[in-house]
Amino acid sequence: MFIYNFNIQEENKTKIIAQEISKICKKGDVLAISGNMGSGKTTFIRYFIQKVSKAKSVPSPSYNIMLPYDSRYTKIYHMDVWRLKSHNEALSLGITEMFDNAIFLIEWAEKIKIILPSDSLNLSIKNINNQKILEIEGNEIWKKRLKKIANYEKK
């Protein structure tokens, strides 16, 4: 496993990192995104989706739970599991059967971590010493794929 930390205090840095990650994602990828309310999870996902799709508006799916988008290459699902009481509710939506055929961007992913693929890319937005930090954690395959952004203004 590896961990990268990026200072994303300026929103443009969130945009750049989200867009760079969007370029290397492919069908079957799951991005597990966590952070406090208002930390920037939806903002990150909005920039990701707008880079690879024709979507102009990317609202939070807090009440819909899951919204689909079409990219040039595959379907993308933006999921917000904040309202779910347990991972069993996510299972009842059939998402685990859908993981292989789409890219999943999941907000509040820590709530359903037990059912997420072990090779998910974990992104956590934290406030540390009055700085907004994006922590990215993944396996060695993700490390190779993220090589281009590895040195992008590390914290």
Backbone as numpy.savetxt, mean C-alpha at the origin, in Angstrom:
# Nx Ny Nz CAx CAy CAz Cx Cy Cz
14.61 -10.23 5.51 13.77 -9.05 5.51 14.66 -7.80 5.51
14.14 -6.74 4.95 14.83 -5.47 4.93 13.85 -4.39 5.37
14.40 -3.27 5.79 13.58 -2.11 6.16 14.24 -0.86 5.60
13.46 -0.05 4.89 13.89 1.27 4.43 13.03 2.30 5.14
13.63 3.41 5.51 12.90 4.52 6.11 13.09 5.77 5.26
11.99 6.44 4.95 12.03 7.65 4.15 11.28 8.76 4.88
11.87 9.95 4.86 11.21 11.11 5.43 10.23 11.62 4.37
8.94 11.59 4.67 7.91 12.04 3.73 7.14 13.24 4.30
7.85 14.05 5.06 7.21 15.23 5.64 6.56 16.09 4.56
7.24 16.21 3.42 6.68 16.94 2.29 5.87 15.97 1.44
4.64 16.36 1.12 3.75 15.46 0.38 4.33 15.03 -0.96
5.12 15.87 -1.59 5.71 15.52 -2.88 6.60 14.27 -2.77
7.21 14.07 -1.61 8.05 12.88 -1.41 7.17 11.63 -1.36
6.01 11.74 -0.73 5.05 10.63 -0.74 4.66 10.30 -2.17
4.39 11.33 -2.95 4.00 11.15 -4.35 5.08 10.42 -5.14
6.31 10.88 -5.02 7.41 10.29 -5.77 7.60 8.81 -5.41
7.59 8.50 -4.12 7.81 7.11 -3.69 6.63 6.24 -4.12
5.41 6.72 -3.95 4.23 5.95 -4.37 4.28 5.66 -5.86
4.63 6.65 -6.66 4.68 6.46 -8.11 5.80 5.50 -8.50
6.93 5.58 -7.84 8.04 4.65 -8.14 7.65 3.22 -7.79
7.00 3.03 -6.65 6.56 1.68 -6.27 5.50 1.19 -7.25
4.63 2.07 -7.70 3.58 1.65 -8.65 4.18 1.10 -9.93
5.33 1.61 -10.33 5.97 1.17 -11.58 6.49 -0.26 -11.51
6.78 -0.74 -10.31 7.37 -2.08 -10.19 6.37 -3.14 -9.70
5.15 -2.72 -9.39 4.16 -3.68 -8.91 3.54 -4.44 -10.06
3.15 -5.67 -9.76 2.55 -6.53 -10.77 1.43 -7.36 -10.14
0.70 -8.02 -11.02 -0.40 -8.86 -10.56 0.09 -9.83 -9.49
-0.64 -9.91 -8.38 -0.29 -10.78 -7.28 0.37 -10.07 -6.11
0.71 -8.79 -6.29 1.35 -8.03 -5.22 0.31 -7.52 -4.23
0.68 -7.58 -2.96 -0.16 -7.04 -1.89 0.68 -6.04 -1.10
0.18 -4.81 -1.00 0.83 -3.78 -0.20 -0.02 -3.56 1.04
0.57 -3.88 2.19 -0.11 -3.77 3.47 0.31 -2.44 4.10
-0.64 -1.50 4.19 -0.32 -0.14 4.59 -0.95 0.18 5.94
-0.12 0.64 6.86 -0.63 0.97 8.19 -0.17 2.37 8.60
-0.83 2.90 9.59 -0.53 4.23 10.10 -1.73 4.77 10.83
-1.52 5.77 11.64 -2.62 6.39 12.38 -3.61 7.06 11.44
-4.78 7.36 11.96 -5.79 8.10 11.22 -5.19 9.43 10.74
-5.34 9.70 9.45 -4.84 10.94 8.90 -3.34 10.97 8.62
-2.68 9.83 8.70 -1.22 9.81 8.52 -0.78 9.94 7.06
-1.67 9.57 6.13 -1.30 9.67 4.71 -1.43 8.37 3.93
-2.10 7.39 4.50 -2.28 6.10 3.81 -3.03 6.28 2.49
-4.16 6.96 2.55 -4.97 7.17 1.34 -4.23 8.06 0.34
-3.48 9.02 0.82 -2.70 9.89 -0.07 -1.69 9.07 -0.85
-0.97 8.19 -0.16 0.00 7.31 -0.83 -0.69 6.49 -1.91
-1.81 5.87 -1.54 -2.54 5.01 -2.48 -3.08 5.83 -3.65
-3.57 7.01 -3.40 -4.09 7.88 -4.46 -3.00 8.12 -5.52
-1.79 8.48 -5.08 -0.70 8.73 -6.03 -0.32 7.45 -6.78
-0.33 6.33 -6.10 -0.03 5.03 -6.72 -1.03 4.75 -7.84
-2.31 4.81 -7.53 -3.37 4.47 -8.49 -3.41 5.47 -9.64
-3.26 6.75 -9.36 -3.30 7.74 -10.43 -2.14 7.58 -11.40
-1.02 7.03 -10.94 0.13 6.82 -11.83 -0.12 5.70 -12.83
-0.85 4.66 -12.42 -0.99 3.46 -13.27 -2.38 3.27 -13.86
-3.28 4.21 -13.61 -4.64 4.08 -14.14 -5.09 5.43 -14.69
-6.29 5.45 -15.21 -6.86 6.71 -15.71 -7.74 7.39 -14.67
-7.73 6.87 -13.45 -8.57 7.42 -12.38 -8.13 8.84 -12.02
-9.06 9.73 -12.04 -8.80 11.12 -11.62 -9.05 11.26 -10.12
-10.11 10.60 -9.67 -10.50 10.66 -8.26 -10.25 9.29 -7.62
-9.61 9.30 -6.47 -9.35 8.06 -5.73 -9.78 8.30 -4.29
-11.07 8.09 -4.00 -11.56 8.34 -2.65 -11.19 7.20 -1.70
-11.26 7.47 -0.43 -11.04 6.42 0.56 -12.24 5.47 0.53
-11.99 4.17 0.51 -13.11 3.22 0.52 -13.53 2.81 1.92
-13.43 3.73 2.87 -13.75 3.42 4.27 -15.11 2.75 4.43
-16.10 3.22 3.69 -17.43 2.66 3.86 -17.78 1.64 2.78
-17.14 1.71 1.65 -17.33 0.71 0.60 -16.50 -0.54 0.89
-15.47 -0.39 1.65 -14.46 -1.38 2.01 -13.47 -1.63 0.87
-13.96 -1.78 -0.37 -13.05 -2.08 -1.46 -13.54 -1.41 -2.74
-12.60 -0.75 -3.44 -12.91 -0.12 -4.72 -11.94 -0.65 -5.78
-12.45 -1.04 -6.95 -11.57 -1.54 -8.02 -11.14 -0.44 -8.98
-9.97 -0.61 -9.56 -9.45 0.28 -10.59 -8.79 -0.58 -11.65
-8.86 -0.13 -12.88 -8.18 -0.82 -13.97 -6.89 -0.09 -14.30
-5.79 -0.84 -14.31 -4.53 -0.27 -14.76 -4.27 -0.80 -16.17
-3.16 -0.42 -16.73 -2.82 -0.91 -18.07 -2.62 -2.42 -18.09
-2.22 -2.97 -16.95 -1.82 -4.38 -16.93 -2.70 -5.30 -16.10
-3.32 -4.77 -15.07 -4.09 -5.62 -14.18 -5.11 -4.80 -13.38
-5.96 -5.47 -12.70 -6.93 -4.84 -11.80 -6.20 -4.47 -10.51
-6.59 -3.33 -9.94 -6.05 -2.88 -8.66 -7.23 -2.73 -7.71
-7.08 -3.25 -6.50 -8.11 -3.08 -5.48 -7.56 -2.22 -4.35
-8.28 -1.15 -4.06 -7.96 -0.29 -2.92 -8.93 -0.70 -1.82
-8.38 -1.23 -0.76 -9.21 -1.77 0.32 -8.90 -1.05 1.62
-9.94 -0.74 2.37 -9.80 -0.12 3.68 -10.53 -1.01 4.67
-9.78 -1.67 5.54 -10.39 -2.63 6.46 -10.64 -2.04 7.85
-10.61 -0.71 7.94 -10.80 -0.03 9.22 -12.10 -0.46 9.91
-13.18 -0.63 9.16 -14.48 -0.97 9.75 -14.64 -2.45 10.07
-13.76 -3.29 9.55 -13.91 -4.72 9.79 -13.55 -5.06 11.23
-14.31 -5.97 11.80 -14.08 -6.35 13.18 -13.02 -7.44 13.32
-12.83 -8.23 12.27 -11.82 -9.29 12.33 -11.42 -9.70 10.92
-10.38 -10.50 10.85 -9.92 -10.99 9.54 -10.97 -11.91 8.90
-11.86 -12.49 9.71 -12.90 -13.36 9.17 -13.85 -12.60 8.24
-14.11 -11.33 8.56 -14.96 -10.52 7.68 -14.28 -10.31 6.33
-12.97 -10.13 6.34 -12.23 -9.99 5.08 -12.27 -11.30 4.30
-12.15 -12.40 5.01 -12.22 -13.72 4.35 -13.58 -13.91 3.69
-14.63 -13.44 4.34 -15.97 -13.62 3.78 -16.16 -12.82 2.49
-15.31 -11.81 2.27 -15.36 -11.04 1.02 -14.66 -11.78 -0.12
-13.95 -12.85 0.22 -13.26 -13.64 -0.80 -11.96 -13.03 -1.29
-11.36 -12.15 -0.50 -10.17 -11.45 -1.00 -8.97 -12.37 -1.18
-8.84 -13.38 -0.34 -7.65 -14.23 -0.47 -7.63 -14.96 -1.81
-8.82 -15.26 -2.34 -8.90 -15.90 -3.65 -8.57 -14.91 -4.77
-8.65 -13.62 -4.46 -8.42 -12.58 -5.47 -6.97 -12.09 -5.49
-6.19 -12.40 -4.47 -4.83 -11.87 -4.37 -3.98 -12.16 -5.61
-4.05 -13.35 -6.16 -3.19 -13.73 -7.28 -3.52 -13.02 -8.58
-4.72 -12.46 -8.69 -5.18 -11.89 -9.96 -5.27 -10.37 -9.98
-4.67 -9.71 -9.01 -4.76 -8.25 -8.94 -3.64 -7.72 -8.06
-3.55 -6.41 -8.00 -2.69 -5.74 -7.03 -3.62 -5.25 -5.92
-3.27 -5.52 -4.68 -4.08 -5.08 -3.54 -3.32 -4.04 -2.74
-3.97 -2.92 -2.49 -3.45 -1.85 -1.64 -4.39 -1.79 -0.44
-3.93 -2.21 0.72 -4.82 -2.39 1.87 -4.46 -1.45 3.00
-5.39 -0.53 3.31 -5.24 0.37 4.45 -5.68 -0.34 5.72
-5.01 -0.03 6.82 -5.25 -0.64 8.13 -4.98 -2.15 8.06
-4.00 -2.52 7.26 -3.69 -3.93 7.00 -3.35 -4.73 8.25
-2.88 -4.05 9.28 -2.54 -4.77 10.51 -3.74 -5.51 11.10
-4.95 -5.06 10.76 -6.17 -5.70 11.28 -6.40 -7.08 10.67
-5.82 -7.33 9.48 -6.06 -8.62 8.80 -4.73 -9.29 8.44
-3.66 -8.88 9.11 -2.32 -9.38 8.79 -2.26 -10.91 8.72
-3.01 -11.57 9.56 -2.98 -13.02 9.64 -3.37 -13.71 8.32
-4.14 -13.02 7.47 -4.56 -13.65 6.21 -3.81 -13.10 4.99
-2.90 -12.16 5.21 -2.16 -11.59 4.10 -1.02 -12.51 3.69
-0.65 -12.48 2.41 0.47 -13.32 1.96 1.76 -12.96 2.70
2.59 -13.94 2.94 3.84 -13.70 3.67 4.79 -12.81 2.89
4.60 -12.71 1.58 5.48 -11.87 0.77 4.89 -10.49 0.48
3.94 -10.06 1.31 3.38 -8.72 1.17 4.46 -7.68 1.43
4.33 -6.53 0.79 5.20 -5.40 1.08 4.49 -4.59 2.16
5.16 -4.41 3.29 4.57 -3.69 4.42 5.05 -2.25 4.43
4.09 -1.33 4.44 4.40 0.10 4.51 3.72 0.66 5.74
4.48 1.39 6.53 3.93 1.97 7.75 4.32 3.44 7.80
3.33 4.30 8.01 3.59 5.73 8.11 3.54 6.09 9.59
4.67 6.65 10.07 4.81 6.94 11.50 5.26 8.38 11.70
4.91 8.92 12.83 5.44 10.22 13.25 6.52 9.96 14.28
7.77 10.30 13.90 8.91 10.09 14.78 9.66 11.41 14.90
9.79 11.91 16.12 10.49 13.18 16.37 9.97 14.29 15.46
8.66 14.43 15.38 8.00 15.46 14.57 8.29 15.33 13.08
8.65 14.15 12.63 8.88 13.88 11.22 7.93 12.77 10.79
7.41 12.88 9.57 6.57 11.81 9.01 7.50 10.85 8.27
7.53 9.62 8.74 8.45 8.61 8.20 7.64 7.48 7.56
8.04 7.11 6.34 7.47 5.94 5.67 8.46 4.81 5.84
8.04 3.78 6.56 8.87 2.60 6.76 8.40 1.52 5.80
9.32 0.99 5.01 8.99 -0.05 4.04 9.74 -1.31 4.44
8.99 -2.41 4.56 9.58 -3.68 4.97 9.11 -4.78 4.02
10.05 -5.60 3.60 9.70 -6.69 2.70 10.77 -7.76 2.66
10.56 -8.75 1.79 11.51 -9.84 1.66 12.60 -9.48 0.64
13.50 -10.41 0.38 14.63 -10.16 -0.53 14.18 -9.89 -1.97
13.08 -10.48 -2.38 12.56 -10.23 -3.73 12.13 -8.76 -3.85
11.43 -8.27 -2.83 11.03 -6.86 -2.82 12.27 -5.97 -2.78
13.28 -6.37 -2.04 14.50 -5.55 -1.94 15.11 -5.34 -3.33
15.16 -6.39 -4.12 15.69 -6.28 -5.49 14.80 -5.39 -6.35
13.50 -5.56 -6.22 12.56 -4.77 -7.03 12.58 -3.30 -6.66
12.85 -3.00 -5.40 12.85 -1.62 -4.91 14.22 -0.96 -4.97
15.16 -1.61 -5.63 16.53 -1.11 -5.68 16.61 0.35 -6.13
15.78 0.73 -7.09 15.81 2.09 -7.63 15.49 3.15 -6.58
14.60 2.84 -5.65 14.25 3.86 -4.64 15.00 3.66 -3.33
15.82 2.63 -3.24 16.49 2.31 -1.98 17.27 3.49 -1.41
17.87 4.30 -2.25 18.67 5.42 -1.77 17.98 6.76 -1.93
16.69 6.73 -2.24 15.96 7.99 -2.40 15.80 8.67 -1.04
16.64 9.59 -0.78 16.57 10.40 0.45 16.17 9.59 1.67
16.95 8.57 1.97 16.68 7.81 3.19 16.75 8.74 4.40
15.97 8.39 5.42 15.95 9.21 6.65 17.34 9.18 7.27
